[in-house]
Amino acid sequence: MTVDTPGWCGPPIIAGDWAELEGAEALTMAYEIGAALDQRSELVNDVKVERLRVLPLACYPGAILVEMQARLGEQTGLSNHLYGPWGLVTLDGSSAPIHDINEIEGALSLRTEEEARAYHALFCNTVRGDDGRFQTVASTADLVWTAAPDDAVFAAITIGIEVRKTASGWEIESPIAYAGTMFVSRFELTRGGLIEMVDDQPVEDDLRIARESWAVQFRIPPREDRE
């Protein structure tokens, strides 16, 4: 198996200090992902790997989030995988893979604010509803705008993501972009990794952004010229 190296087709699924895999490391990881996909017929497994990048996750000590760029026929998409002591798990848009890992003793850690932030970002951005992921928005650069955001949207993004410790775990308030709407949403996160959106306040219901699409587990980022 070979790994081509064209440019990245879009930004990573979550912001962070990502590192590119090259050479033998890239080939090994591509093989691991290919083997995992071959075991699940409902996922896309006829792909041509182009690039891989990895991000350590504070909430899963010793684990990394992997993002793979691949050609799917005429499209280029990005898929995400968690790789840790338990092996490699493909994030398919459902919450089941994450909850399965959380059941492994010692896999999940939500003791610190850094860990809670990392888990919230991972869960919201990799678990999807009918209209895509619940994208956390910490900066205007996180979205591809087709028109400038209005004052209310800009203010919501400027406030950012707030995290507070509670008796049962964490409370997180975050701007969320979903289905072309901007919300400020409040989440409750338990120490065991159960996360619930308990309130959401719409900020703008016609968010002028180019929207990504999906091909099974692959995210197809929008182009800047795409409505």
N, C-alpha and C positions, 0 to 999 in steps of 0.2 A: 504494500500500500504506500502511495506517495501523498505528500501534503503540498498543495500549491500555495502560493503566497501573494494573492492580489490584495488590494486595500480592503479595510474593514467596510462592510456595507452599512454599518450603523453603530451608534454608541452601545456600550454594554447595558445589560438588563438593569443593573444598579450601579451607582457611582462608587468609585473606590480606587485603590492602588493596584490595578490589574497588572499582571506580568504575562508577557507573551511566551508560549512554549515553542521551542525550536528543536530541530534535529531529532535525536533519538527519543527525547521526552515527548515531543509532539507525536511522533509515530506510535509510541507506546500508548499514549492516551487515546489517539484516534482508534487504535485497535480495540482498546477496552470499551469505548463507546459503541463501536461497530458490533462487538460481541453482545453487548447488552441489548442493542436494538434488534438484533437477529432473534432474540428470545421472545420478542413481543411483536406479533404480526400486525397489531393495530397501529403501530408507530411507523413513521417513514424510515426505511432502512436502505433505500437505493439512493445514496448520496455520494457526492465527491467532496471530501474534506479539503478546505482551503486554509483555515487558520484556527488556532486555539489560544485562549488566554485564561488565566486563573486568578482567583481572588481568595485570600484567606478569610474565613468567617469567624468572628469572635464568638458567635453563639454556638458553634460546633467546633470545639477545640480539636486541633489536629486535622481538620477537614478543609477542603477548598471547594469553591464554586467554580465550575468549568463552563466556559462559553465556547461553543464550536460554530464556526462559519462554514457553510457547505452549499454547494450547488445542488438545486433540486430541479432538474430539467432546465427551464429558462429562468428560474428564480434563484435568488440567493437569500438564504435565511440563517438565523441564529438559533441554536438550541442550547439548553442549560442542563447541567448535571451536577450532582453532589458526589464528591469523592472523599471518602474517609476510611477509618479503620474497618467499617462495615462493608467496604467495597464501593462500587459505583451505582448510583441511582439516577435515572433519567427523570427530570421534572416535566411532566406531561400536561400541565395546566390544571390538574386536580390537586386537592390538598392531601390525598392519600399517601404519596411518597414521603412527604415531610412528616406527617403524623406517624408513619411506620418507623422512620428513623428516630423520632422522639420517644418511641417505646423501648429503644435500646438503652440499657442502663448506662448512664454516664455520657451519652452522646450529646445531649442538649445542656447548655448552661445559660441561664437567664438571671444571673446574680447582679450584673452591673448594667449601668445605663448603656454602655457601648454594646453589650450583648443584646439588650432589648431592642436597640435601634437596628442592629444588624438583622435580627430575626424579623422585625416588622417590615423592613425593606425587602428581605427575601420573600416573605410570605405574600405580601401585597403584589409584588411585581412578577411572581411566577405562578400564582394561582389565579385562574381566569374565570370570569362569568361569561354570559352569552355574548357580550360585546367587548371582550378583551380583558386585559389585566386591569387591576386597580392601581394605576401608576402613581407612586409617590412623587411629589414635585417639590424639590428643595431649591430649585433655581429655574429661571425662565429658560435657561439653556437645556433643560431636560426635555423640552417639547419642540417640535418643528412648527413654527407659527406661520400661518398664511395671512394673518393680519395682526397688528400689534395688540397685546392684551390691554383690556381696559383697566381703570384705576382699581376697581374692586378685586379683580383677578391678581393684579400686580401686588396689591396689599396683602392678599392671602398668602401668596408665594413668599413675600418678604418676611412675614412672621415665621415661616418655616415649620419644622417638625419639633414639637415639644413633648418631652418625656418626663413623667412623674412617677415616683415609686408609690405603691399602695400596699395595703395590708395583704392583698392576695397576689400581688405581682407588679404590674405596671399599667399606667394609663398613658396613651399616646394620642396626640392631636396632630393631624397632618393634612395638608392640601392633597387631594386625590383627583386625578383626571380619569374619568371613565365614561365611555360611550359619548364623547364629545361634550361632556359636562364637567365643570370644576366644582368640587365639594370641599368643605372643611369637615373632616370626619374624625370622630373620637372612637378609639379602640380600647378595649380592655384585654390585657394579655396576662395569662396565668403563668406560674413558674413551670408548669408542665407543657407549655407551648400552645395552649388553646387561646385563640385570638378571635375576638368578636367585635364587629363594628356596632357600637351601641347608639350612635347618633351621627347624622350627617346633615349639614346645612348647605344647600346649593348656593354657589357664588355666581356662576354663569352657565346657562343651559345651551349656549351656542358657542362653544369654545372654538375659535378659529385656528385649528391646528390640522396638520396632515396626520392622518391616522394610520397606524400600522395594521397589518393583517396577519393571519396565521395559517400555516399548513401543518395540521396536526400539532406536533411539538415544536415546530419551527416558527419563530417570529420573523416576519418580513417587514423590516423598517421602512418608513415612508421616505420618499425622496423629497427634497426641499421644494421641488416644483410640482408635487402631487397634492391635489385637493383631497 
